[in-house]
Amino acid sequence: MNEQQKNEQQRPVFTEDVIDLRAYFKVLHKWRWVIALGTFLAVLTSGILSFFILQPVYEAKTLLMVAQAGDDRQRAVEQGGLEGVVGTLARMPVMTMQTYLGQIQSEALMGRVIEKLDLDRALYEPRHLLGMVEAGVIKDANLIEVRVRHTDPVLARDIANAMNAEYLSMLSDKNEEQMARSVDFLERQRDEALARLDEAQEKLKGLEAQPRSVAVLDSEFSQKSEDLARYKSRLNVAVIEQRQAGAGVARMQEELNATPQTVSVERTTDQGVVTAREPNPVYAALSERLSERKAAQAEKEAEMEALAQLIAGLEGETGALSAELTVKRAALDRLRDEVNRLEATANLLAEKVTETQIARSIDLGRTSVVVVSPANTPTAPVKPNKKLNMMLALVLGVMVFVGLAFVLEHLDYTIKTPEDVERHLELPVLGVVPKMDARSARRGAY
């Protein structure tokens, strides 16, 4: 067996099923009365339910226009910091269209409607009333459409109009309630800020009134700094003068060393001219001047030593004053910053309290939402849709009973026609024995 023959043997064999539409039409024709009767009963049942059993439902519509609607981008640009936080409390709520829609579809609003219309609470609960209401936002518009469905057209209209009135009232009440809480919170924060401001101001006054306050220490430090600078200047002058005196003493000492202490003097006496040695007056004068210069030099040295001691003492005092002044000045600056911050906070809170009180007096319901179209009494029901229900029953009846016909045909194994013999037994029909009764037998005899 070659490779081609092996491939031909392994190749799958497909069989063809031939659908004979005539067989299906024969089944439909065979069970036509079942299909027709079943479909008729389905349509009849739908008509009875639509016309006599189901209560008609009426729909009342109303339209609201939102004048102030925010979006998520508006929330993203809110100011940060303390002013942003306080501003959020003082600002009227910015609501999106979905927020308005959620409030309309709330059980709280339904409860207010039930109370306003004095409905029987045994029959109408907020949850049940909410099931009668449909609300939606009209695309690309600040409009909300509210639909109320009820078997009583007048009650449907009243519920829709009561929803409008109660929703506006609820918006105003909620705004006033929120603003009242904000005012109370801001006033308490302002009082706390003022109390802390008074405490900080008292501490600041106490610090400024201390005997060794920053002002006193600053003045003392300035005075001692000036003294220190003056003594340092005097010390520099004394050093220069001492050096000058030292140079003069050295020069005079050299002159004195070069000058003889005695000189020879010739005197005429009775014995003639006599030569004698006498003290040199120049030496004596130089010696006296040298002594004066040394005394002056010693005074300068003493002055320099005294100035150095004063400068050392002043430097120690100014260092201690500087350290004390730095600590107290830092505490003073900290207290002043705290006072300035608390003053700004108290002023901001007072301003926001005023703004919140103004916002509290605004009727938010009637300024942000307008009833564009109140509800009217519906004249025609919206449910049930009799034509649609009967058409659906017709279509579904045909589909169901056609399927039932094929099921019954599949379960039927009885032989009634020559075709049943060929189909079930797969044998050819050689002849047919006609059904004969007495009347047909007589007619055949003649």
HUBELPE-V817457 format. One record per pair of residues at least 12 apart in sequence whose ideal C-beta (glycine too) atoms are under 10 Angstrom apart, sorted by the first residue. I is the first residue (numbers start at 1). J is the second residue. D is the distance in whole Angstrom. If there is no record, write none. Layout:
# HUBELPE-V817457
i->{I	I}
j->{J	J}
d->{D	D}
This chain:
# HUBELPE-V817457
i->{23	23	23	24	24	24	24	26	26	26	27	27	27	27	27	27	27	28	28	28	28	29	30	30	30	30	30	30	31	31	31	31	31	31	31	31	31	32	32	34	34	34	34	34	35	35	35	35	35	35	35	35	36	36	36	37	37	38	38	38	38	38	38	38	39	39	39	39	39	39	39	39	39	39	40	40	40	40	41	41	41	42	42	42	42	42	42	42	42	42	42	43	43	43	43	43	43	43	43	43	43	44	44	44	45	45	45	45	46	46	46	46	46	46	46	46	46	46	46	47	47	47	47	49	49	49	49	49	50	50	50	50	50	50	50	50	50	51	51	51	51	53	54	54	54	54	54	54	55	55	55	55	55	55	56	56	56	56	56	56	56	56	56	57	57	57	57	57	57	57	57	57	57	57	57	58	58	58	58	58	58	58	58	58	58	58	58	58	58	58	58	58	59	59	59	59	59	59	59	59	59	59	59	59	59	59	59	59	60	60	60	60	60	60	60	60	60	60	60	60	60	60	60	60	60	60	60	60	61	61	61	61	61	61	61	61	61	61	61	61	61	62	62	62	62	62	62	62	62	62	62	62	62	62	62	62	62	62	62	63	63	63	63	63	63	63	63	63	63	63	63	64	64	64	64	64	64	64	64	64	64	64	64	64	64	64	64	64	64	64	65	65	65	65	65	65	65	65	65	65	65	66	66	66	66	66	66	66	66	66	66	66	66	66	66	67	67	67	67	67	67	68	68	68	68	68	68	68	68	68	68	69	69	69	69	69	69	69	69	69	69	69	70	70	70	70	70	70	71	71	71	72	74	74	75	75	75	78	78	82	82	82	82	82	83	83	83	83	83	86	86	86	86	86	86	86	86	86	86	86	86	87	87	87	88	88	89	89	89	89	89	89	89	89	89	89	89	89	89	90	90	90	90	90	90	90	90	90	90	90	90	90	90	90	90	90	91	91	91	91	91	91	92	92	92	92	92	92	92	92	92	92	92	92	93	93	93	93	93	93	93	93	95	95	95	95	96	97	97	97	97	97	97	98	100	100	100	100	100	100	100	100	101	101	101	101	101	102	103	103	103	103	103	103	104	104	104	104	104	104	104	104	104	104	104	105	105	105	105	105	105	106	106	106	106	107	107	107	107	107	108	108	108	108	109	109	109	109	109	109	109	109	109	109	110	110	110	110	110	110	110	110	110	110	110	110	110	111	111	111	111	111	111	112	112	112	112	112	112	112	112	112	113	113	113	113	113	113	113	113	113	113	113	113	113	113	113	114	114	114	114	114	114	115	115	116	116	116	116	116	116	116	116	117	117	117	117	117	117	117	119	119	119	119	124	124	129	129	129	129	131	132	132	132	132	132	132	132	132	132	133	133	133	133	133	133	133	133	134	134	134	134	135	135	135	142	142	143	143	144	144	144	145	145	146	146	146	146	146	146	147	147	147	148	148	148	148	148	148	149	149	149	149	150	151	151	153	153	153	153	153	153	154	154	155	156	156	156	157	157	157	157	157	158	158	159	160	160	160	160	161	161	161	161	162	163	164	164	164	164	164	164	164	165	165	165	166	167	167	167	168	168	168	168	168	168	168	168	168	169	169	169	170	170	171	171	171	171	171	171	171	172	172	172	172	172	172	172	172	173	173	174	174	175	175	175	175	175	175	175	175	176	176	176	176	176	176	176	177	178	178	178	178	179	179	179	179	179	179	179	179	179	180	180	180	181	181	182	182	182	182	182	182	182	183	183	183	183	183	183	183	183	184	184	185	185	185	186	186	186	186	186	186	186	186	186	186	187	187	187	187	187	187	188	189	189	189	189	189	189	190	190	190	190	190	190	190	190	190	191	191	192	192	192	192	193	193	193	193	193	193	193	193	193	193	194	194	194	194	194	194	195	195	196	196	196	196	196	196	197	197	197	197	197	197	197	197	197	198	198	199	199	199	200	200	200	200	200	200	200	200	200	200	201	201	201	201	201	203	203	203	203	203	204	204	204	204	204	204	204	205	206	207	207	207	207	207	207	208	208	208	210	212	212	212	212	213	213	214	214	214	214	214	214	214	214	214	215	215	216	216	217	217	217	217	217	217	217	217	218	218	218	218	220	220	220	220	220	221	221	221	221	221	221	221	222	222	223	223	224	224	224	224	224	224	224	225	225	225	225	225	226	227	227	227	227	227	228	228	228	228	228	228	228	228	229	229	230	230	230	230	231	231	231	231	231	231	231	231	231	231	232	232	232	232	232	232	233	234	234	234	234	234	234	235	235	235	235	235	235	235	235	236	236	237	237	237	237	238	238	238	238	238	238	238	238	238	238	239	239	239	239	239	239	240	241	241	241	241	241	241	242	242	242	242	242	242	242	242	242	243	243	244	244	244	245	245	245	245	245	245	245	245	245	246	246	246	246	246	247	247	248	248	248	248	248	248	249	249	249	249	249	249	249	249	249	250	250	251	251	252	252	252	252	252	252	252	252	253	253	253	253	253	255	255	255	255	255	256	256	256	256	256	256	256	257	258	258	259	259	259	259	259	259	259	260	260	260	260	260	261	261	261	261	261	261	261	262	262	262	262	262	262	263	263	263	263	263	263	263	263	264	264	264	265	265	417	417	418	418}
j->{409	419	423	402	405	406	409	409	417	419	402	405	406	408	409	410	412	402	405	406	409	405	405	408	409	412	416	417	401	402	404	405	406	407	408	409	412	401	405	401	402	404	405	408	397	398	400	401	402	403	404	405	397	398	401	397	401	397	398	400	401	402	404	405	393	394	395	396	397	398	399	400	401	402	393	394	397	401	393	397	401	390	392	393	394	395	396	397	398	400	401	389	390	391	392	393	394	395	396	397	398	390	393	397	389	390	393	397	384	386	388	389	390	391	392	393	394	396	397	386	389	390	393	384	386	389	390	393	383	384	385	386	387	388	389	390	393	384	386	389	390	384	151	381	383	384	386	389	150	151	152	381	383	384	151	153	378	380	381	382	383	384	386	132	149	150	151	152	153	156	378	381	382	383	384	148	149	150	151	152	153	154	155	156	157	377	378	379	380	381	382	383	132	134	147	148	149	150	153	156	157	160	375	378	380	381	382	383	146	147	148	149	150	153	154	155	156	157	158	159	160	161	163	374	375	376	377	378	134	145	146	147	148	156	157	160	373	374	375	376	378	135	144	145	146	147	148	157	159	160	161	163	164	371	372	373	374	375	376	138	143	144	145	146	164	370	371	372	373	374	375	100	101	104	135	142	143	144	145	146	163	164	167	168	369	370	371	372	373	374	138	141	142	143	144	368	369	370	371	372	373	95	96	97	99	100	101	137	141	142	143	144	368	369	370	142	366	367	368	369	370	92	93	94	95	100	142	364	367	368	369	94	95	96	97	98	99	100	137	142	368	369	93	94	95	96	97	99	94	96	97	96	94	96	88	94	96	91	94	341	344	345	348	349	344	345	348	351	352	182	185	186	189	345	348	349	351	352	353	355	356	348	352	355	182	352	178	179	181	182	183	185	186	189	349	352	353	355	356	179	182	183	185	186	348	349	351	352	353	354	355	356	357	358	359	360	179	182	352	355	356	359	175	178	179	182	355	356	359	360	362	364	367	368	171	174	175	178	179	359	364	368	171	364	368	369	137	137	138	141	142	143	144	137	135	137	142	144	167	171	368	369	135	136	137	144	146	135	135	167	170	171	174	369	130	133	135	136	144	146	163	164	167	170	369	130	133	134	135	136	146	126	130	167	170	125	126	127	129	130	126	166	170	174	126	129	130	133	162	163	166	167	169	170	124	125	126	127	128	129	130	131	132	133	159	163	166	124	125	126	129	130	166	126	162	163	165	166	167	169	170	173	126	129	130	133	148	158	159	160	161	162	163	164	165	166	167	126	128	129	159	162	166	162	166	158	159	161	162	163	165	166	169	129	155	158	159	161	162	166	155	158	159	162	155	159	148	150	159	163	149	147	148	149	150	151	155	156	159	160	146	147	148	149	150	159	160	163	146	147	148	149	147	148	163	369	370	372	373	167	369	372	372	373	159	160	163	164	167	375	160	375	382	160	161	162	163	375	378	378	381	382	383	378	381	383	376	377	378	379	380	381	377	378	377	375	377	378	374	375	376	377	378	375	377	375	374	375	376	378	371	374	375	376	375	375	369	370	371	372	373	374	375	365	371	374	365	365	369	371	363	364	365	366	367	368	369	370	371	363	365	366	364	365	363	364	365	366	367	368	369	362	363	364	365	366	367	368	369	364	365	364	365	359	360	362	363	364	365	367	368	359	360	361	362	363	364	365	360	356	359	360	364	355	356	357	358	359	360	361	362	364	356	357	360	356	360	352	353	355	356	357	359	360	352	353	354	355	356	357	359	360	353	356	349	353	356	348	349	350	351	352	353	354	355	356	357	349	350	352	353	356	357	349	345	346	348	349	352	353	345	346	347	348	349	350	351	352	353	346	349	342	345	346	349	341	342	343	344	345	346	347	348	349	350	342	343	345	346	349	350	342	346	338	339	341	342	345	346	338	339	340	341	342	343	344	345	346	339	342	338	339	342	334	335	336	337	338	339	340	341	342	343	335	338	339	342	343	331	334	335	338	339	331	332	334	335	336	338	339	335	335	328	331	332	334	335	336	332	335	336	328	321	324	325	328	328	332	324	325	327	328	329	330	331	332	333	328	332	325	328	321	322	324	325	326	327	328	329	321	325	328	329	317	318	321	324	325	317	318	320	321	322	324	325	318	321	318	321	313	314	315	317	318	321	322	314	317	318	321	322	314	310	311	314	317	318	310	311	312	313	314	315	317	318	311	314	307	310	311	314	306	307	308	309	310	311	312	313	314	315	307	308	310	311	314	315	307	303	304	306	307	310	311	303	304	305	306	307	308	310	311	304	307	300	303	304	307	299	300	301	302	303	304	305	306	307	308	300	301	303	304	307	308	300	296	297	299	300	303	304	296	297	298	299	300	301	302	303	304	297	300	296	297	300	293	294	295	296	297	298	299	300	301	293	294	297	300	301	293	297	289	290	293	294	296	297	289	290	291	292	293	294	295	296	297	290	293	290	293	286	287	289	290	291	292	293	294	286	287	290	293	294	282	283	286	289	290	282	283	285	286	287	289	290	286	283	286	280	282	283	284	285	286	287	277	279	280	282	283	277	279	280	282	283	284	287	276	277	278	279	280	283	276	277	278	279	280	281	282	283	276	277	278	277	278	429	432	431	432}
d->{9	9	9	10	10	8	10	9	9	8	9	6	6	9	5	9	10	7	6	9	9	10	8	9	7	9	9	10	8	8	8	4	8	10	6	7	10	10	8	6	10	7	6	7	8	7	9	4	6	10	8	6	9	9	8	10	8	6	9	7	4	9	7	9	8	6	9	9	4	5	9	8	6	9	10	9	8	10	9	7	9	9	9	5	7	9	7	3	9	7	8	9	5	9	10	5	5	10	10	6	10	9	8	10	10	10	7	9	9	8	10	5	5	9	7	3	8	9	9	7	8	6	8	8	9	7	10	9	10	5	8	4	9	9	5	7	9	9	6	10	10	9	10	10	8	5	9	9	10	5	10	9	9	9	7	9	10	9	3	8	7	7	10	9	5	7	6	10	9	9	9	6	6	4	8	9	7	6	7	7	4	9	9	5	9	8	4	8	8	5	7	9	10	9	6	7	5	8	9	7	10	9	10	6	9	8	4	8	9	7	5	8	8	7	9	9	4	4	8	7	4	8	10	9	4	7	7	6	10	7	7	5	8	10	10	7	7	10	6	8	8	10	9	8	5	8	8	9	10	5	7	7	6	7	8	6	6	4	9	8	6	7	6	8	9	10	8	4	4	9	9	8	10	8	9	9	7	5	8	7	9	7	8	9	6	7	6	7	9	10	10	8	6	6	8	10	7	5	8	5	9	8	9	6	10	6	10	9	9	4	8	7	7	6	8	7	10	7	5	7	6	8	10	8	8	10	9	8	7	4	8	8	7	6	5	10	9	7	10	5	8	10	9	4	6	6	9	9	9	6	9	7	6	9	10	7	9	9	9	10	9	7	7	9	10	10	6	10	9	9	10	7	8	9	6	7	9	5	10	10	10	9	7	9	9	10	9	9	9	5	9	6	6	9	10	7	10	10	7	8	6	9	10	7	10	9	9	4	8	9	5	4	9	9	7	10	10	9	9	8	8	7	6	8	7	10	10	9	5	9	7	6	9	9	10	8	7	7	9	10	8	10	9	10	8	10	10	5	10	9	7	9	7	7	9	8	9	6	9	9	9	7	6	7	6	6	10	9	10	7	7	8	8	10	10	8	5	10	7	6	7	10	6	10	10	7	7	9	5	10	9	8	8	9	9	9	4	6	8	6	8	10	7	9	8	9	9	9	10	7	6	6	10	6	9	8	4	8	9	4	5	10	9	8	9	8	9	10	9	5	9	10	9	9	8	9	9	4	8	8	6	9	8	7	10	9	10	9	6	9	10	5	6	10	9	5	9	7	10	6	9	9	10	10	9	9	10	10	5	9	7	6	9	10	8	6	7	10	6	10	8	10	9	10	10	9	9	10	7	9	9	9	6	5	6	10	10	8	7	10	7	7	6	8	10	8	8	7	7	4	8	8	7	10	9	10	10	7	9	10	8	9	10	9	10	6	6	8	9	8	8	9	9	4	9	9	7	7	9	9	9	7	7	9	8	9	9	5	5	7	9	8	6	9	10	8	8	6	9	5	6	5	7	8	9	8	8	3	9	10	9	6	5	9	9	9	9	10	5	10	10	7	8	9	8	10	10	7	7	9	8	9	4	6	10	9	6	9	8	10	6	9	10	7	9	5	4	8	9	7	6	9	5	5	4	7	9	9	10	9	8	8	9	8	8	7	8	4	8	10	9	9	6	8	9	9	8	10	9	10	9	9	9	10	6	8	9	5	4	8	9	9	9	9	6	10	10	8	9	10	5	10	8	8	9	6	10	10	5	6	9	6	10	10	10	10	9	10	5	9	10	5	5	10	9	6	9	8	9	10	6	9	10	9	8	9	10	5	9	9	8	6	9	9	4	6	10	9	6	9	9	10	9	9	9	9	6	9	9	5	4	9	9	6	9	8	9	9	5	9	9	9	10	8	10	10	6	9	9	9	7	10	9	4	6	10	8	6	10	9	9	10	9	10	6	9	10	5	5	10	9	6	9	9	9	6	9	9	9	10	6	8	9	10	7	10	5	7	8	6	10	9	7	6	6	10	6	10	7	9	10	8	10	7	9	8	7	8	9	7	10	5	5	10	9	5	9	10	10	10	10	6	9	6	5	10	10	7	8	9	6	9	8	9	9	6	10	9	9	6	10	4	7	9	6	10	10	10	10	10	6	9	6	5	7	10	8	10	6	9	9	10	8	9	6	9	9	8	6	10	9	4	6	9	6	10	9	10	10	10	10	9	5	9	10	5	5	10	10	7	10	8	10	10	6	9	9	10	8	9	10	6	9	9	8	6	10	9	4	6	9	6	10	9	10	9	10	9	9	5	9	10	5	5	10	9	6	10	8	10	10	6	9	10	9	8	9	10	5	9	9	9	6	9	9	4	6	10	8	6	10	9	10	9	9	6	8	10	5	4	9	9	6	9	9	10	6	9	9	10	10	9	9	5	10	9	8	10	7	10	10	5	6	10	9	6	10	10	10	9	6	9	6	5	10	9	6	9	9	10	6	9	9	9	10	6	9	8	9	7	10	5	6	9	6	10	10	9	6	6	5	10	9	6	9	10	10	5	9	7	10	7	6	10	5	9	9	10	5	6	6	6	8	10	7	6	8	5	8	8	9	7	6	8	8	5	10	10	10	6}
